[in-house]
Amino acid sequence: MKKKWLTLLVISAIGSCKAPTGNMPADYKTQAEVGSNDLDIRDYSRIIKDNPGHAEAYVYRGMAYVRKGDYDRAIQDFTKAIEIEPRAGSTYGKRGAAHLESRHYEEAIRDLTKAIELYPRFAQAYFNRGSAHFNKGNYEQALRDFTAAIEIYPGYGKAYHGRARTYRAKRLDKVATEDFRRACDLGVEEACRAHKR
């Protein structure tokens, strides 16, 4: 169950990637054109070989590694992208999500905190940092982060679900039930199952 929860987090982080900024080579693939992870890795590796200072190529290759479950290589690529563009909050968010999937919670919290510093309205970073805190048993910090994500994006069903799980862990069943219901209303199937218990 915990592994499924973490996988959903990383998939969410990947899906929130910004579109390319227009400085990619003509043969660069947009997120909508991504196909086989191995082919993507090969293509982005070629771009990196031709232009080793191309941060976005490292980011997109890192995302392909995440989809393959190769979090160590993904983290390496995100790290290289951060070295090239240290103010890219979304890259810190992606590296934090990869650390979260690898169960490196302290590293995840550190990266997600940096992402939030660079982009204070980054709801996904608050959600993922809340998930890292939840997995460490830091329920008060998790509640703060899930609530911040909801305040930024009130329709964020997964954040309601995360907060509900945290309330349940704290044995605050009444507020947990309210958040499970809200998450279910927002389309989070797992919350619907929990709400019907």
Buried (B, 14 or more C-beta within 10 A) or exposed (E): EEEEBBEBBBBBBBEBBEEBEEEBEEEBBEEEEBEEBEEBBEBBBEBBEEEEEBBBBBBBBBBBBBBBEBBEBBBBBBBBBBEBBEEBBBBBBBBBBBBBBBBBBEBBBBBBBBBBEBBEEBBBBBBBBBBBBBBBEBBEBBBBBBBBBBEBBEEBBBBBBBBBBBBBBBEBEEBBBBBBBBBBBBEBEBBBEBBEE
